[in-house]
Amino acid sequence: MKLQVKFDFIQNLKKQMEDATEEELREYRENKEEFFEKSVESFKQALKDELNYDDYCWIENLEVKEVEE
């Protein structure tokens, strides 16, 4: 069985920046594109970690792309 899931993930960037550490803010200011790429990869890994279980189910070909800033 193969299921395809599609959804919108909404980030509140203003709130995120209020809660960010100085290190995170520095990384954001220095290279926004790399910061967001790392965020997307981290999000993808978190989804995989959450949705993979046992030896019977796993996630393949997970794609996340930015369509709006």
C-alpha positions as CSV (number, residue, x, y, z in Angstrom):
1,M,0.0,0.0,0.0
2,K,1.2,3.5,-0.8
3,L,-0.4,6.6,0.5
4,Q,0.3,10.1,-0.7
5,V,-0.1,12.9,1.8
6,K,-0.3,16.6,0.9
7,F,-0.6,19.5,3.3
8,D,0.4,23.0,4.0
9,F,2.9,23.6,6.8
10,I,2.7,27.2,8.0
11,Q,5.5,28.9,9.9
12,N,5.0,32.0,12.0
13,L,8.4,33.5,11.3
14,K,7.8,36.5,13.6
15,K,7.0,34.2,16.6
16,Q,9.9,31.9,15.7
17,M,12.4,34.8,15.7
18,E,11.1,35.9,19.1
19,D,11.9,32.5,20.5
20,A,15.2,32.0,18.6
21,T,18.5,31.7,20.3
22,E,21.3,34.2,19.5
23,E,23.1,31.5,17.6
24,E,19.9,30.8,15.4
25,L,19.5,34.6,14.8
26,R,23.1,34.9,13.8
27,E,22.8,31.9,11.3
28,Y,19.6,33.4,9.9
29,R,21.1,36.9,9.4
30,E,24.3,35.5,7.8
31,N,22.7,33.2,5.2
32,K,18.9,33.1,5.1
33,E,18.8,30.7,2.2
34,E,21.0,28.1,3.9
35,F,19.1,28.6,7.2
36,F,15.8,27.8,5.4
37,E,17.3,24.8,3.6
38,K,18.5,23.4,6.9
39,S,15.0,24.0,8.4
40,V,13.4,22.1,5.5
41,E,15.7,19.2,5.9
42,S,15.2,19.1,9.6
43,F,11.4,19.2,9.1
44,K,11.6,16.3,6.6
45,Q,13.7,14.3,9.0
46,A,11.3,14.9,11.8
47,L,8.4,13.7,9.7
48,K,10.3,10.6,8.7
49,D,11.2,9.9,12.4
50,E,7.6,10.4,13.5
51,L,5.9,8.4,10.7
52,N,8.3,5.5,10.4
53,Y,7.6,2.6,12.7
54,D,8.3,-1.1,13.0
55,D,9.6,-2.8,9.9
56,Y,6.4,-2.6,8.0
57,C,6.0,1.1,7.2
58,W,8.5,3.8,6.0
59,I,8.6,7.0,4.1
60,E,10.1,7.4,0.7
61,N,10.4,10.3,-1.8
62,L,9.3,12.9,0.7
63,E,9.5,16.3,-1.0
64,V,9.1,19.7,0.6
65,K,9.6,22.9,-1.3
66,E,9.1,26.6,-0.5
67,V,6.3,28.2,-2.5
68,E,6.0,31.5,-0.6
69,E,8.1,33.3,1.9
